[in-house]
Amino acid sequence: MGLDGKKDAHLDSSTVGSGAVSRLEVLEGPSGRRVRSDAEWARIVGESLLPGAQVAEVARKHGATRWQIYDWRRRFRQRGELPSCEAPQPPFAPLVVDGPLEERHVPAVKLEIAIGDVVVRTDAAIDGEQLSRLIRAVRASR
């Protein structure tokens, strides 16, 4: 990793509002921006893809941000150069059904409702509205 060779300039902020600049500093040397090679980014991206690795921790360790690592992942993926340490996708096996499905016969469920001394017996296929009318009629006749 190297630093870029750009220069930074600093204006004295106390005089910027007046329109005149009393002092201008030109700082020679690197501006602090890191310049990384593709090989270095490949190593960092590879580390971020290891099982259990957290992108934020890897970014912090290397003085980068999460979005930079995600951006470099995307770039490597688009170029077909994603590091080999990426976990492979799980394979899926096709589901094969032999022959037709058998029709299941569900035994009829019987309902038995006791209202006082009256017992109403029916199967579970009865419509809810019909059952309600039947129960109301039994209660009204008592």
N, CA, C and O atoms as a GROMACS GRO file, in nm:
protein
  568
    1MET      N    1   0.085  -0.116   0.000
    1MET     CA    2   0.000   0.000   0.000
    1MET      C    3   0.090   0.122   0.000
    1MET      O    4   0.186   0.128   0.076
    2GLY      N    5   0.058   0.217  -0.084
    2GLY     CA    6   0.133   0.342  -0.087
    2GLY      C    7   0.039   0.458  -0.069
    2GLY      O    8  -0.083   0.442  -0.069
    3LEU      N    9   0.096   0.574  -0.053
    3LEU     CA   10   0.016   0.696  -0.043
    3LEU      C   11   0.032   0.771  -0.174
    3LEU      O   12   0.136   0.763  -0.239
    4ASP      N   13  -0.072   0.846  -0.212
    4ASP     CA   14  -0.063   0.916  -0.339
    4ASP      C   15   0.033   1.034  -0.328
    4ASP      O   16   0.066   1.076  -0.217
    5GLY      N   17   0.078   1.085  -0.439
    5GLY     CA   18   0.174   1.195  -0.441
    5GLY      C   19   0.109   1.330  -0.458
    5GLY      O   20   0.176   1.425  -0.497
    6LYS      N   21  -0.018   1.344  -0.430
    6LYS     CA   22  -0.090   1.470  -0.447
    6LYS      C   23  -0.052   1.568  -0.337
    6LYS      O   24  -0.001   1.530  -0.232
    7LYS      N   25  -0.080   1.695  -0.364
    7LYS     CA   26  -0.053   1.800  -0.266
    7LYS      C   27  -0.185   1.851  -0.212
    7LYS      O   28  -0.286   1.852  -0.283
    8ASP      N   29  -0.184   1.894  -0.088
    8ASP     CA   30  -0.301   1.954  -0.027
    8ASP      C   31  -0.277   2.103  -0.009
    8ASP      O   32  -0.164   2.146   0.013
    9ALA      N   33  -0.384   2.182  -0.020
    9ALA     CA   34  -0.375   2.326   0.005
    9ALA      C   35  -0.464   2.359   0.123
    9ALA      O   36  -0.569   2.298   0.140
   10HIS      N   37  -0.422   2.456   0.203
   10HIS     CA   38  -0.501   2.497   0.319
   10HIS      C   39  -0.513   2.649   0.317
   10HIS      O   40  -0.412   2.719   0.312
   11LEU      N   41  -0.636   2.699   0.321
   11LEU     CA   42  -0.660   2.843   0.328
   11LEU      C   43  -0.685   2.881   0.472
   11LEU      O   44  -0.753   2.808   0.545
   12ASP      N   45  -0.631   2.994   0.513
   12ASP     CA   46  -0.656   3.043   0.649
   12ASP      C   47  -0.802   3.087   0.654
   12ASP      O   48  -0.840   3.182   0.586
   13SER      N   49  -0.882   3.019   0.733
   13SER     CA   50  -1.027   3.042   0.733
   13SER      C   51  -1.068   3.174   0.794
   13SER      O   52  -1.181   3.218   0.772
   14SER      N   53  -0.982   3.240   0.869
   14SER     CA   54  -1.021   3.366   0.932
   14SER      C   55  -1.033   3.479   0.831
   14SER      O   56  -1.098   3.579   0.860
   15THR      N   57  -0.973   3.467   0.714
   15THR     CA   58  -0.978   3.575   0.616
   15THR      C   59  -1.055   3.538   0.490
   15THR      O   60  -1.063   3.618   0.398
   16VAL      N   61  -1.111   3.420   0.484
   16VAL     CA   62  -1.183   3.377   0.364
   16VAL      C   63  -1.305   3.463   0.340
   16VAL      O   64  -1.337   3.493   0.225
   17GLY      N   65  -1.375   3.505   0.446
   17GLY     CA   66  -1.497   3.585   0.431
   17GLY      C   67  -1.473   3.723   0.373
   17GLY      O   68  -1.564   3.778   0.312
   18SER      N   69  -1.355   3.780   0.390
   18SER     CA   70  -1.328   3.916   0.341
   18SER      C   71  -1.293   3.919   0.193
   18SER      O   72  -1.286   4.027   0.134
   19GLY      N   73  -1.271   3.806   0.133
   19GLY     CA   74  -1.239   3.802  -0.008
   19GLY      C   75  -1.090   3.796  -0.035
   19GLY      O   76  -1.048   3.758  -0.145
   20ALA      N   77  -1.009   3.833   0.063
   20ALA     CA   78  -0.864   3.828   0.046
   20ALA      C   79  -0.808   3.715   0.130
   20ALA      O   80  -0.859   3.686   0.239
   21VAL      N   81  -0.706   3.654   0.082
   21VAL     CA   82  -0.643   3.546   0.156
   21VAL      C   83  -0.510   3.599   0.207
   21VAL      O   84  -0.423   3.638   0.129
   22SER      N   85  -0.495   3.599   0.339
   22SER     CA   86  -0.371   3.651   0.395
   22SER      C   87  -0.262   3.545   0.398
   22SER      O   88  -0.143   3.577   0.397
   23ARG      N   89  -0.303   3.419   0.402
   23ARG     CA   90  -0.203   3.314   0.411
   23ARG      C   91  -0.253   3.191   0.336
   23ARG      O   92  -0.368   3.151   0.353
   24LEU      N   93  -0.171   3.134   0.255
   24LEU     CA   94  -0.202   3.011   0.182
   24LEU      C   95  -0.090   2.912   0.207
   24LEU      O   96   0.027   2.940   0.179
   25GLU      N   97  -0.126   2.797   0.261
   25GLU     CA   98  -0.026   2.693   0.287
   25GLU      C   99  -0.041   2.584   0.182
   25GLU      O  100  -0.152   2.537   0.157
   26VAL      N  101   0.067   2.545   0.122
   26VAL     CA  102   0.069   2.431   0.031
   26VAL      C  103   0.149   2.322   0.100
   26VAL      O  104   0.268   2.338   0.127
   27LEU      N  105   0.082   2.214   0.128
   27LEU     CA  106   0.147   2.103   0.198
   27LEU      C  107   0.200   2.005   0.096
   27LEU      O  108   0.124   1.948   0.017
   28GLU      N  109   0.328   1.984   0.097
   28GLU     CA  110   0.392   1.892   0.005
   28GLU      C  111   0.383   1.750   0.060
   28GLU      O  112   0.379   1.731   0.182
   29GLY      N  113   0.380   1.654  -0.027
   29GLY     CA  114   0.381   1.516   0.017
   29GLY      C  115   0.244   1.453   0.003
   29GLY      O  116   0.151   1.512  -0.051
   30PRO      N  117   0.233   1.332   0.053
   30PRO     CA  118   0.108   1.256   0.036
   30PRO      C  119  -0.008   1.319   0.112
   30PRO      O  120   0.010   1.377   0.219
   31SER      N  121  -0.127   1.307   0.054
   31SER     CA  122  -0.247   1.366   0.116
   31SER      C  123  -0.312   1.270   0.215
   31SER      O  124  -0.407   1.309   0.283
   32GLY      N  125  -0.264   1.149   0.225
   32GLY     CA  126  -0.322   1.053   0.318
   32GLY      C  127  -0.412   0.952   0.250
   32GLY      O  128  -0.458   0.856   0.312
   33ARG      N  129  -0.438   0.972   0.122
   33ARG     CA  130  -0.522   0.878   0.049
   33ARG      C  131  -0.438   0.756   0.013
   33ARG      O  132  -0.328   0.768  -0.040
   34ARG      N  133  -0.491   0.638   0.042
   34ARG     CA  134  -0.417   0.515   0.016
   34ARG      C  135  -0.438   0.469  -0.128
   34ARG      O  136  -0.548   0.478  -0.183
   35VAL      N  137  -0.332   0.423  -0.187
   35VAL     CA  138  -0.340   0.366  -0.321
   35VAL      C  139  -0.302   0.219  -0.307
   35VAL      O  140  -0.189   0.186  -0.270
   36ARG      N  141  -0.397   0.132  -0.338
   36ARG     CA  142  -0.373  -0.012  -0.324
   36ARG      C  143  -0.371  -0.077  -0.462
   36ARG      O  144  -0.442  -0.036  -0.553
   37SER      N  145  -0.289  -0.177  -0.474
   37SER     CA  146  -0.284  -0.253  -0.600
   37SER      C  147  -0.401  -0.351  -0.603
   37SER      O  148  -0.463  -0.379  -0.501
   38ASP      N  149  -0.429  -0.402  -0.722
   38ASP     CA  150  -0.535  -0.503  -0.735
   38ASP      C  151  -0.503  -0.626  -0.652
   38ASP      O  152  -0.593  -0.689  -0.595
   39ALA      N  153  -0.375  -0.662  -0.644
   39ALA     CA  154  -0.336  -0.780  -0.565
   39ALA      C  155  -0.366  -0.758  -0.417
   39ALA      O  156  -0.410  -0.848  -0.347
   40GLU      N  157  -0.340  -0.635  -0.371
   40GLU     CA  158  -0.368  -0.605  -0.230
   40GLU      C  159  -0.519  -0.607  -0.204
   40GLU      O  160  -0.564  -0.660  -0.102
   41TRP      N  161  -0.596  -0.550  -0.296
   41TRP     CA  162  -0.742  -0.553  -0.280
   41TRP      C  163  -0.793  -0.696  -0.287
   41TRP      O  164  -0.886  -0.732  -0.214
   42ALA      N  165  -0.734  -0.778  -0.372
   42ALA     CA  166  -0.777  -0.918  -0.382
   42ALA      C  167  -0.754  -0.990  -0.250
   42ALA      O  168  -0.838  -1.070  -0.207
   43ARG      N  169  -0.642  -0.961  -0.184
   43ARG     CA  170  -0.613  -1.023  -0.055
   43ARG      C  171  -0.714  -0.976   0.051
   43ARG      O  172  -0.762  -1.057   0.130
   44ILE      N  173  -0.746  -0.846   0.052
   44ILE     CA  174  -0.841  -0.792   0.150
   44ILE      C  175  -0.981  -0.847   0.125
   44ILE      O  176  -1.051  -0.887   0.218
   45VAL      N  177  -1.022  -0.849  -0.002
   45VAL     CA  178  -1.155  -0.903  -0.037
   45VAL      C  179  -1.161  -1.050  -0.001
   45VAL      O  180  -1.262  -1.097   0.052
   46GLY      N  181  -1.054  -1.125  -0.030
   46GLY     CA  182  -1.050  -1.266   0.006
   46GLY      C  183  -1.065  -1.288   0.155
   46GLY      O  184  -1.134  -1.380   0.198
   47GLU      N  185  -1.000  -1.203   0.233
   47GLU     CA  186  -1.012  -1.212   0.379
   47GLU      C  187  -1.156  -1.184   0.424
   47GLU      O  188  -1.205  -1.246   0.518
   48SER      N  189  -1.222  -1.090   0.356
   48SER     CA  190  -1.360  -1.057   0.394
   48SER      C  191  -1.459  -1.168   0.359
   48SER      O  192  -1.569  -1.172   0.413
   49LEU      N  193  -1.419  -1.257   0.269
   49LEU     CA  194  -1.507  -1.366   0.226
   49LEU      C  195  -1.487  -1.495   0.306
   49LEU      O  196  -1.560  -1.592   0.285
   50LEU      N  197  -1.391  -1.496   0.396
   50LEU     CA  198  -1.368  -1.616   0.477
   50LEU      C  199  -1.488  -1.643   0.567
   50LEU      O  200  -1.553  -1.548   0.611
   51PRO      N  201  -1.519  -1.769   0.595
   51PRO     CA  202  -1.633  -1.800   0.683
   51PRO      C  203  -1.615  -1.734   0.819
   51PRO      O  204  -1.509  -1.745   0.882
   52GLY      N  205  -1.718  -1.667   0.864
   52GLY     CA  206  -1.718  -1.601   0.994
   52GLY      C  207  -1.658  -1.462   0.994
   52GLY      O  208  -1.664  -1.393   1.096
   53ALA      N  209  -1.601  -1.418   0.882
   53ALA     CA  210  -1.542  -1.284   0.875
   53ALA      C  211  -1.652  -1.179   0.868
   53ALA      O  212  -1.753  -1.198   0.802
   54GLN      N  213  -1.630  -1.068   0.937
   54GLN     CA  214  -1.723  -0.956   0.931
   54GLN      C  215  -1.656  -0.844   0.851
   54GLN      O  216  -1.544  -0.804   0.880
   55VAL      N  217  -1.728  -0.795   0.751
   55VAL     CA  218  -1.672  -0.697   0.659
   55VAL      C  219  -1.625  -0.573   0.735
   55VAL      O  220  -1.519  -0.518   0.704
   56ALA      N  221  -1.702  -0.528   0.833
   56ALA     CA  222  -1.665  -0.407   0.908
   56ALA      C  223  -1.531  -0.426   0.980
   56ALA      O  224  -1.449  -0.335   0.982
   57GLU      N  225  -1.510  -0.543   1.037
   57GLU     CA  226  -1.383  -0.570   1.108
   57GLU      C  227  -1.265  -0.576   1.010
   57GLU      O  228  -1.158  -0.522   1.038
   58VAL      N  229  -1.286  -0.641   0.896
   58VAL     CA  230  -1.180  -0.649   0.796
   58VAL      C  231  -1.147  -0.509   0.744
   58VAL      O  232  -1.030  -0.475   0.727
   59ALA      N  233  -1.250  -0.430   0.719
   59ALA     CA  234  -1.229  -0.293   0.670
   59ALA      C  235  -1.150  -0.211   0.772
   59ALA      O  236  -1.055  -0.143   0.736
   60ARG      N  237  -1.190  -0.218   0.896
   60ARG     CA  238  -1.122  -0.143   1.003
   60ARG      C  239  -0.976  -0.186   1.014
   60ARG      O  240  -0.887  -0.103   1.030
   61LYS      N  241  -0.952  -0.315   1.004
   61LYS     CA  242  -0.816  -0.369   1.015
   61LYS      C  243  -0.723  -0.313   0.907
   61LYS      O  244  -0.605  -0.291   0.931
   62HIS      N  245  -0.780  -0.292   0.787
   62HIS     CA  246  -0.698  -0.247   0.674
   62HIS      C  247  -0.714  -0.099   0.643
   62HIS      O  248  -0.666  -0.052   0.540
   63GLY      N  249  -0.780  -0.025   0.730
   63GLY     CA  250  -0.796   0.119   0.708
   63GLY      C  251  -0.885   0.152   0.590
   63GLY      O  252  -0.862   0.250   0.520
   64ALA      N  253  -0.986   0.070   0.567
   64ALA     CA  254  -1.081   0.092   0.458
   64ALA      C  255  -1.221   0.103   0.516
   64ALA      O  256  -1.239   0.095   0.638
   65THR      N  257  -1.318   0.122   0.429
   65THR     CA  258  -1.457   0.126   0.473
   65THR      C  259  -1.528   0.004   0.418
   65THR      O  260  -1.481  -0.062   0.325
   66ARG      N  261  -1.644  -0.026   0.478
   66ARG     CA  262  -1.722  -0.142   0.431
   66ARG      C  263  -1.759  -0.126   0.285
   66ARG      O  264  -1.747  -0.221   0.207
   67TRP      N  265  -1.804  -0.005   0.246
   67TRP     CA  266  -1.849   0.012   0.108
   67TRP      C  267  -1.736  -0.010   0.009
   67TRP      O  268  -1.759  -0.056  -0.103
   68GLN      N  269  -1.611   0.023   0.049
   68GLN     CA  270  -1.498  -0.002  -0.041
   68GLN      C  271  -1.480  -0.152  -0.065
   68GLN      O  272  -1.455  -0.195  -0.177
   69ILE      N  273  -1.492  -0.230   0.041
   69ILE     CA  274  -1.476  -0.375   0.026
   69ILE      C  275  -1.589  -0.431  -0.059
   69ILE      O  276  -1.565  -0.514  -0.147
   70TYR      N  277  -1.714  -0.387  -0.035
   70TYR     CA  278  -1.826  -0.434  -0.118
   70TYR      C  279  -1.806  -0.392  -0.263
   70TYR      O  280  -1.837  -0.468  -0.355
   71ASP      N  281  -1.755  -0.271  -0.285
   71ASP     CA  282  -1.731  -0.222  -0.420
   71ASP      C  283  -1.625  -0.308  -0.490
   71ASP      O  284  -1.641  -0.343  -0.607
   72TRP      N  285  -1.518  -0.341  -0.419
   72TRP     CA  286  -1.415  -0.424  -0.479
   72TRP      C  287  -1.463  -0.567  -0.501
   72TRP      O  288  -1.422  -0.630  -0.598
   73ARG      N  289  -1.547  -0.618  -0.416
   73ARG     CA  290  -1.607  -0.751  -0.440
   73ARG      C  291  -1.682  -0.749  -0.572
   73ARG      O  292  -1.667  -0.838  -0.656
   74ARG      N  293  -1.764  -0.643  -0.590
   74ARG     CA  294  -1.843  -0.631  -0.712
   74ARG      C  295  -1.751  -0.623  -0.834
   74ARG      O  296  -1.776  -0.688  -0.935
   75ARG      N  297  -1.645  -0.543  -0.824
   75ARG     CA  298  -1.552  -0.529  -0.936
   75ARG      C  299  -1.486  -0.662  -0.972
   75ARG      O  300  -1.478  -0.697  -1.089
   76PHE      N  301  -1.437  -0.735  -0.872
   76PHE     CA  302  -1.374  -0.865  -0.898
   76PHE      C  303  -1.476  -0.963  -0.957
   76PHE      O  304  -1.443  -1.040  -1.047
   77ARG      N  305  -1.599  -0.960  -0.905
   77ARG     CA  306  -1.702  -1.051  -0.955
   77ARG      C  307  -1.733  -1.020  -1.102
   77ARG      O  308  -1.747  -1.112  -1.182
   78GLN      N  309  -1.743  -0.891  -1.137
   78GLN     CA  310  -1.773  -0.852  -1.275
   78GLN      C  311  -1.661  -0.894  -1.370
   78GLN      O  312  -1.688  -0.927  -1.486
   79ARG      N  313  -1.539  -0.892  -1.324
   79ARG     CA  314  -1.425  -0.932  -1.408
   79ARG      C  315  -1.401  -1.082  -1.404
   79ARG      O  316  -1.314  -1.132  -1.475
   80GLY      N  317  -1.478  -1.153  -1.323
   80GLY     CA  318  -1.459  -1.298  -1.311
   80GLY      C  319  -1.334  -1.334  -1.234
   80GLY      O  320  -1.279  -1.442  -1.252
   81GLU      N  321  -1.288  -1.243  -1.148
   81GLU     CA  322  -1.164  -1.264  -1.074
   81GLU      C  323  -1.187  -1.272  -0.924
   81GLU      O  324  -1.096  -1.240  -0.846
   82LEU      N  325  -1.303  -1.312  -0.884
   82LEU     CA  326  -1.331  -1.318  -0.740
   82LEU      C  327  -1.235  -1.417  -0.677
   82LEU      O  328  -1.218  -1.528  -0.728
   83PRO      N  329  -1.170  -1.381  -0.566
   83PRO     CA  330  -1.075  -1.472  -0.503
   83PRO      C  331  -1.137  -1.608  -0.473
   83PRO      O  332  -1.257  -1.619  -0.446
   84SER      N  333  -1.054  -1.710  -0.478
   84SER     CA  334  -1.102  -1.848  -0.465
   84SER      C  335  -1.153  -1.883  -0.327
   84SER      O  336  -1.213  -1.989  -0.310
   85CYS      N  337  -1.132  -1.797  -0.226
   85CYS     CA  338  -1.176  -1.831  -0.091
   85CYS      C  339  -1.324  -1.804  -0.070
   85CYS      O  340  -1.376  -1.824   0.040
   86GLU      N  341  -1.395  -1.758  -0.175
   86GLU     CA  342  -1.538  -1.738  -0.159
   86GLU      C  343  -1.605  -1.874  -0.142
   86GLU      O  344  -1.574  -1.969  -0.214
   87ALA      N  345  -1.696  -1.882  -0.047
   87ALA     CA  346  -1.765  -2.008  -0.020
   87ALA      C  347  -1.849  -2.047  -0.142
   87ALA      O  348  -1.923  -1.963  -0.193
   88PRO      N  349  -1.839  -2.170  -0.188
   88PRO     CA  350  -1.919  -2.212  -0.303
   88PRO      C  351  -2.067  -2.221  -0.265
   88PRO      O  352  -2.102  -2.247  -0.150
   89GLN      N  353  -2.151  -2.199  -0.364
   89GLN     CA  354  -2.294  -2.210  -0.342
   89GLN      C  355  -2.330  -2.356  -0.320
   89GLN      O  356  -2.274  -2.444  -0.386
   90PRO      N  357  -2.423  -2.384  -0.229
   90PRO     CA  358  -2.460  -2.524  -0.206
   90PRO      C  359  -2.531  -2.582  -0.328
   90PRO      O  360  -2.614  -2.516  -0.389
   91PRO      N  361  -2.497  -2.705  -0.363
   91PRO     CA  362  -2.565  -2.767  -0.478
   91PRO      C  363  -2.707  -2.809  -0.440
   91PRO      O  364  -2.735  -2.844  -0.325
   92PHE      N  365  -2.794  -2.806  -0.537
   92PHE     CA  366  -2.931  -2.849  -0.514
   92PHE      C  367  -2.958  -2.972  -0.599
   92PHE      O  368  -2.922  -2.977  -0.717
   93ALA      N  369  -3.022  -3.070  -0.540
   93ALA     CA  370  -3.057  -3.193  -0.612
   93ALA      C  371  -3.201  -3.180  -0.660
   93ALA      O  372  -3.287  -3.131  -0.587
   94PRO      N  373  -3.228  -3.223  -0.782
   94PRO     CA  374  -3.366  -3.215  -0.831
   94PRO      C  375  -3.455  -3.315  -0.757
   94PRO      O  376  -3.411  -3.423  -0.718
   95LEU      N  377  -3.579  -3.277  -0.739
   95LEU     CA  378  -3.676  -3.364  -0.674
   95LEU      C  379  -3.743  -3.449  -0.782
   95LEU      O  380  -3.799  -3.395  -0.878
   96VAL      N  381  -3.737  -3.580  -0.767
   96VAL     CA  382  -3.795  -3.671  -0.864
   96VAL      C  383  -3.905  -3.750  -0.795
   96VAL      O  384  -3.882  -3.810  -0.690
   97VAL      N  385  -4.026  -3.749  -0.854
   97VAL     CA  386  -4.138  -3.823  -0.798
   97VAL      C  387  -4.166  -3.940  -0.892
   97VAL      O  388  -4.193  -3.920  -1.010
   98ASP      N  389  -4.159  -4.061  -0.838
   98ASP     CA  390  -4.184  -4.180  -0.919
   98ASP      C  391  -4.332  -4.214  -0.917
   98ASP      O  392  -4.390  -4.240  -0.812
   99GLY      N  393  -4.392  -4.214  -1.033
   99GLY     CA  394  -4.532  -4.255  -1.046
   99GLY      C  395  -4.629  -4.152  -0.992
   99GLY      O  396  -4.590  -4.052  -0.931
  100PRO      N  397  -4.757  -4.177  -1.017
  100PRO     CA  398  -4.860  -4.084  -0.970
  100PRO      C  399  -4.878  -4.093  -0.818
  100PRO      O  400  -4.853  -4.196  -0.757
  101LEU      N  401  -4.920  -3.984  -0.762
  101LEU     CA  402  -4.946  -3.981  -0.618
  101LEU      C  403  -5.075  -4.057  -0.588
  101LEU      O  404  -5.172  -4.047  -0.663
  102GLU      N  405  -5.074  -4.131  -0.481
  102GLU     CA  406  -5.194  -4.204  -0.442
  102GLU      C  407  -5.290  -4.109  -0.372
  102GLU      O  408  -5.250  -4.022  -0.294
  103GLU      N  409  -5.416  -4.129  -0.401
  103GLU     CA  410  -5.517  -4.047  -0.336
  103GLU      C  411  -5.539  -4.101  -0.195
  103GLU      O  412  -5.563  -4.220  -0.176
  104ARG      N  413  -5.531  -4.013  -0.100
  104ARG     CA  414  -5.550  -4.057   0.038
  104ARG      C  415  -5.697  -4.050   0.074
  104ARG      O  416  -5.767  -3.955   0.040
  105HIS      N  417  -5.741  -4.151   0.143
  105HIS     CA  418  -5.879  -4.153   0.192
  105HIS      C  419  -5.876  -4.116   0.339
  105HIS      O  420  -5.823  -4.188   0.423
  106VAL      N  421  -5.935  -4.002   0.367
  106VAL     CA  422  -5.940  -3.955   0.505
  106VAL      C  423  -6.072  -4.002   0.564
  106VAL      O  424  -6.179  -3.974   0.508
  107PRO      N  425  -6.066  -4.071   0.676
  107PRO     CA  426  -6.192  -4.115   0.737
  107PRO      C  427  -6.276  -3.995   0.779
  107PRO      O  428  -6.224  -3.892   0.821
  108ALA      N  429  -6.406  -4.011   0.766
  108ALA     CA  430  -6.497  -3.902   0.801
  108ALA      C  431  -6.491  -3.877   0.950
  108ALA      O  432  -6.492  -3.970   1.031
  109VAL      N  433  -6.485  -3.750   0.986
  109VAL     CA  434  -6.482  -3.711   1.126
  109VAL      C  435  -6.626  -3.685   1.169
  109VAL      O  436  -6.700  -3.612   1.102
  110LYS      N  437  -6.664  -3.744   1.278
  110LYS     CA  438  -6.800  -3.727   1.329
  110LYS      C  439  -6.800  -3.623   1.440
  110LYS      O  440  -6.714  -3.624   1.527
  111LEU      N  441  -6.898  -3.534   1.435
  111LEU     CA  442  -6.917  -3.434   1.540
  111LEU      C  443  -7.034  -3.477   1.627
  111LEU      O  444  -7.136  -3.526   1.577
  112GLU      N  445  -7.019  -3.458   1.754
  112GLU     CA  446  -7.128  -3.488   1.848
  112GLU      C  447  -7.137  -3.371   1.945
  112GLU      O  448  -7.044  -3.345   2.022
  113ILE      N  449  -7.250  -3.300   1.940
  113ILE     CA  450  -7.269  -3.183   2.024
  113ILE      C  451  -7.387  -3.210   2.116
  113ILE      O  452  -7.497  -3.239   2.071
  114ALA      N  453  -7.361  -3.201   2.247
  114ALA     CA  454  -7.468  -3.222   2.347
  114ALA      C  455  -7.514  -3.087   2.398
  114ALA      O  456  -7.434  -3.008   2.448
  115ILE      N  457  -7.645  -3.061   2.384
  115ILE     CA  458  -7.706  -2.939   2.436
  115ILE      C  459  -7.816  -2.982   2.531
  115ILE      O  460  -7.926  -3.017   2.490
  116GLY      N  461  -7.783  -2.980   2.659
  116GLY     CA  462  -7.878  -3.030   2.758
  116GLY      C  463  -7.898  -3.179   2.738
  116GLY      O  464  -7.802  -3.256   2.740
  117ASP      N  465  -8.025  -3.220   2.718
  117ASP     CA  466  -8.054  -3.361   2.697
  117ASP      C  467  -8.063  -3.396   2.548
  117ASP      O  468  -8.099  -3.509   2.514
  118VAL      N  469  -8.030  -3.300   2.460
  118VAL     CA  470  -8.034  -3.324   2.315
  118VAL      C  471  -7.891  -3.342   2.265
  118VAL      O  472  -7.802  -3.264   2.299
  119VAL      N  473  -7.869  -3.445   2.183
  119VAL     CA  474  -7.738  -3.471   2.123
  119VAL      C  475  -7.752  -3.458   1.972
  119VAL      O  476  -7.837  -3.523   1.911
  120VAL      N  477  -7.668  -3.372   1.912
  120VAL     CA  478  -7.669  -3.351   1.767
  120VAL      C  479  -7.545  -3.422   1.713
  120VAL      O  480  -7.433  -3.391   1.754
  121ARG      N  481  -7.566  -3.516   1.620
  121ARG     CA  482  -7.454  -3.588   1.559
  121ARG      C  483  -7.452  -3.557   1.410
  121ARG      O  484  -7.554  -3.565   1.342
  122THR      N  485  -7.332  -3.522   1.360
  122THR     CA  486  -7.315  -3.491   1.217
  122THR      C  487  -7.170  -3.516   1.180
  122THR      O  488  -7.086  -3.542   1.267
  123ASP      N  489  -7.138  -3.510   1.051
  123ASP     CA  490  -6.998  -3.523   1.012
  123ASP      C  491  -6.936  -3.383   1.000
  123ASP      O  492  -7.006  -3.282   1.001
  124ALA      N  493  -6.804  -3.379   0.991
  124ALA     CA  494  -6.732  -3.251   0.991
  124ALA      C  495  -6.751  -3.173   0.862
  124ALA      O  496  -6.712  -3.057   0.854
  125ALA      N  497  -6.812  -3.234   0.761
  125ALA     CA  498  -6.831  -3.166   0.634
  125ALA      C  499  -6.949  -3.070   0.636
  125ALA      O  500  -6.976  -3.005   0.535
  126ILE      N  501  -7.020  -3.059   0.746
  126ILE     CA  502  -7.137  -2.972   0.753
  126ILE      C  503  -7.092  -2.826   0.744
  126ILE      O  504  -6.989  -2.786   0.798
  127ASP      N  505  -7.171  -2.748   0.674
  127ASP     CA  506  -7.144  -2.606   0.658
  127ASP      C  507  -7.160  -2.536   0.794
  127ASP      O  508  -7.251  -2.569   0.870
  128GLY      N  509  -7.074  -2.441   0.822
  128GLY     CA  510  -7.078  -2.369   0.949
  128GLY      C  511  -7.209  -2.297   0.973
  128GLY      O  512  -7.260  -2.295   1.085
  129GLU      N  513  -7.264  -2.239   0.867
  129GLU     CA  514  -7.392  -2.168   0.880
  129GLU      C  515  -7.506  -2.266   0.912
  129GLU      O  516  -7.592  -2.236   0.995
  130GLN      N  517  -7.505  -2.382   0.847
  130GLN     CA  518  -7.608  -2.483   0.876
  130GLN      C  519  -7.598  -2.530   1.021
  130GLN      O  520  -7.700  -2.547   1.088
  131LEU      N  521  -7.475  -2.552   1.069
  131LEU     CA  522  -7.455  -2.597   1.206
  131LEU      C  523  -7.504  -2.491   1.305
  131LEU      O  524  -7.565  -2.524   1.406
  132SER      N  525  -7.477  -2.364   1.276
  132SER     CA  526  -7.524  -2.256   1.364
  132SER      C  527  -7.676  -2.253   1.371
  132SER      O  528  -7.733  -2.239   1.479
  133ARG      N  529  -7.743  -2.266   1.255
  133ARG     CA  530  -7.890  -2.266   1.254
  133ARG      C  531  -7.946  -2.384   1.332
  133ARG      O  532  -8.046  -2.372   1.403
  134LEU      N  533  -7.880  -2.501   1.317
  134LEU     CA  534  -7.925  -2.620   1.388
  134LEU      C  535  -7.913  -2.602   1.539
  134LEU      O  536  -8.005  -2.638   1.614
  135ILE      N  537  -7.802  -2.547   1.585
  135ILE     CA  538  -7.783  -2.526   1.729
  135ILE      C  539  -7.882  -2.423   1.781
  135ILE      O  540  -7.939  -2.441   1.889
  136ARG      N  541  -7.905  -2.314   1.706
  136ARG     CA  542  -8.004  -2.214   1.749
  136ARG      C  543  -8.144  -2.275   1.759
  136ARG      O  544  -8.220  -2.244   1.850
  137ALA      N  545  -8.177  -2.362   1.662
  137ALA     CA  546  -8.310  -2.425   1.663
  137ALA      C  547  -8.325  -2.516   1.784
  137ALA      O  548  -8.431  -2.518   1.847
  138VAL      N  549  -8.218  -2.592   1.819
  138VAL     CA  550  -8.225  -2.680   1.936
  138VAL      C  551  -8.241  -2.597   2.062
  138VAL      O  552  -8.322  -2.631   2.148
  139ARG      N  553  -8.166  -2.490   2.076
  139ARG     CA  554  -8.176  -2.405   2.195
  139ARG      C  555  -8.313  -2.338   2.205
  139ARG      O  556  -8.369  -2.325   2.314
  140ALA      N  557  -8.367  -2.297   2.091
  140ALA     CA  558  -8.498  -2.228   2.092
  140ALA      C  559  -8.611  -2.324   2.129
  140ALA      O  560  -8.712  -2.282   2.186
  141SER      N  561  -8.595  -2.452   2.097
  141SER     CA  562  -8.701  -2.548   2.126
  141SER      C  563  -8.703  -2.590   2.271
  141SER      O  564  -8.797  -2.658   2.312
  142ARG      N  565  -8.608  -2.555   2.349
  142ARG     CA  566  -8.598  -2.598   2.489
  142ARG      C  567  -8.673  -2.506   2.579
  142ARG      O  568  -8.675  -2.527   2.700
   0.00000   0.00000   0.00000
